[in-house]
């Protein structure tokens, strides 16, 4: 697997948005690729695994939208004290951001999309291949 570029700096910038709390980039298979400075490795790994499952479940809901396949783009979960946003980033990666209850949802979603657009190919994560040789 080729090394991925350091995206932490732009995630740190993203969480300066009012009410934004944490940000993580993960691969499609649920591995943490980058995180804002306030997220330790254990939390990043946990959120990555959760977000990967959320994306998979959300994607399966496309048939409820319309009969023809439609690409998944974003999932938002509301909690009493805030929100969790999950967006498709680049090929093979997702962006997860948490925010407080008073966040401007539309403005944060726009900022997240602009962050993804500015990083472009840097967010692409190639699929992992089986690294174990057959016995």
Legacy VTK file of the C-alpha trace (Angstrom):
# vtk DataFile Version 3.0
C-alpha trace
ASCII
DATASET POLYDATA
POINTS 135 float
0.000 0.000 0.000
1.416 3.381 -0.939
1.796 5.999 1.784
-1.005 8.533 2.131
-0.244 12.248 2.403
-0.582 14.049 5.726
-4.110 15.483 5.832
-4.069 16.323 9.536
-3.262 20.005 8.948
-6.431 20.595 6.941
-8.505 18.615 9.452
-7.149 20.874 12.199
-8.267 23.863 10.124
-11.705 22.315 9.568
-12.387 21.973 13.307
-11.840 25.717 13.771
-15.300 26.138 12.201
-17.777 27.309 14.880
-19.174 24.317 16.811
-17.040 21.769 14.895
-15.337 19.409 17.342
-13.440 16.570 15.688
-12.516 15.386 12.186
-11.269 12.057 10.842
-10.511 10.776 7.350
-10.907 7.035 6.913
-10.480 4.509 4.167
-13.491 2.688 2.729
-12.517 -0.390 4.712
-12.658 1.496 8.016
-9.000 2.362 8.677
-8.081 5.802 10.002
-6.041 7.808 7.472
-5.841 11.142 9.301
-7.347 12.994 12.254
-7.526 16.436 13.791
-5.114 17.052 16.669
-7.795 16.623 19.339
-8.516 13.008 18.327
-6.276 10.302 19.787
-5.530 7.104 17.894
-7.993 4.963 19.868
-10.891 7.372 19.244
-9.923 7.761 15.575
-9.848 3.982 15.078
-13.209 3.577 16.839
-14.876 6.358 14.848
-13.404 4.992 11.611
-14.890 1.562 12.238
-18.274 3.056 13.187
-18.322 5.398 10.187
-17.443 2.597 7.789
-20.435 0.626 9.039
-22.685 3.701 8.889
-21.670 4.339 5.294
-22.346 0.759 4.318
-25.796 0.801 5.931
-26.644 4.211 4.482
-25.601 3.129 1.012
-28.025 0.192 1.219
-30.857 2.677 1.806
-30.549 4.066 -1.729
-33.328 1.781 -2.946
-35.681 3.577 -0.548
-34.946 6.852 -2.396
-35.639 5.532 -5.870
-35.712 2.259 -7.749
-32.586 3.000 -9.776
-29.174 3.026 -8.070
-28.194 6.412 -6.694
-24.757 7.126 -5.213
-24.478 7.698 -1.472
-23.055 11.135 -0.587
-23.634 11.980 3.082
-25.056 10.637 6.332
-25.884 12.836 9.303
-26.748 11.525 12.756
-28.323 13.780 15.358
-27.610 13.376 19.070
-28.925 15.426 21.971
-25.631 17.312 22.205
-24.576 17.479 18.569
-24.188 15.900 15.176
-21.999 13.450 13.359
-21.482 14.030 9.624
-20.094 11.417 7.238
-19.282 12.432 3.664
-17.862 10.659 0.665
-14.423 12.183 0.146
-12.356 10.825 -2.717
-12.216 7.364 -4.224
-11.875 4.981 -1.293
-12.167 7.491 1.565
-14.676 9.282 3.790
-14.627 12.373 5.998
-16.248 12.281 9.451
-16.839 15.461 11.467
-18.596 15.952 14.777
-20.156 19.245 15.789
-22.107 20.800 18.639
-25.860 21.222 18.737
-25.778 24.876 17.633
-23.744 24.324 14.476
-24.948 25.845 11.219
-25.508 22.498 9.470
-25.646 23.924 5.970
-22.512 26.022 6.419
-20.537 23.163 7.970
-21.619 20.762 5.210
-20.441 23.329 2.659
-17.125 23.757 4.477
-16.636 19.987 4.598
-17.313 19.718 0.855
-14.826 22.552 0.173
-12.229 20.781 2.333
-12.717 17.604 0.323
-12.519 19.535 -2.959
-9.317 21.301 -1.901
-7.585 18.037 -1.032
-8.825 16.226 -4.121
-6.621 13.268 -5.040
-4.712 13.519 -1.735
-7.713 11.843 -0.095
-7.790 8.875 -2.453
-7.062 5.577 -0.753
-6.228 2.603 -2.929
-7.936 -0.638 -1.992
-5.876 -2.921 0.190
-4.875 -6.228 -1.291
-4.408 -9.426 0.642
-0.830 -9.152 1.902
-0.724 -12.671 3.323
0.751 -15.279 0.995
-1.107 -18.513 0.575
0.144 -21.362 2.762
LINES 1 136
135 0 1 2 3 4 5 6 7 8 9 10 11 12 13 14 15 16 17 18 19 20 21 22 23 24 25 26 27 28 29 30 31 32 33 34 35 36 37 38 39 40 41 42 43 44 45 46 47 48 49 50 51 52 53 54 55 56 57 58 59 60 61 62 63 64 65 66 67 68 69 70 71 72 73 74 75 76 77 78 79 80 81 82 83 84 85 86 87 88 89 90 91 92 93 94 95 96 97 98 99 100 101 102 103 104 105 106 107 108 109 110 111 112 113 114 115 116 117 118 119 120 121 122 123 124 125 126 127 128 129 130 131 132 133 134
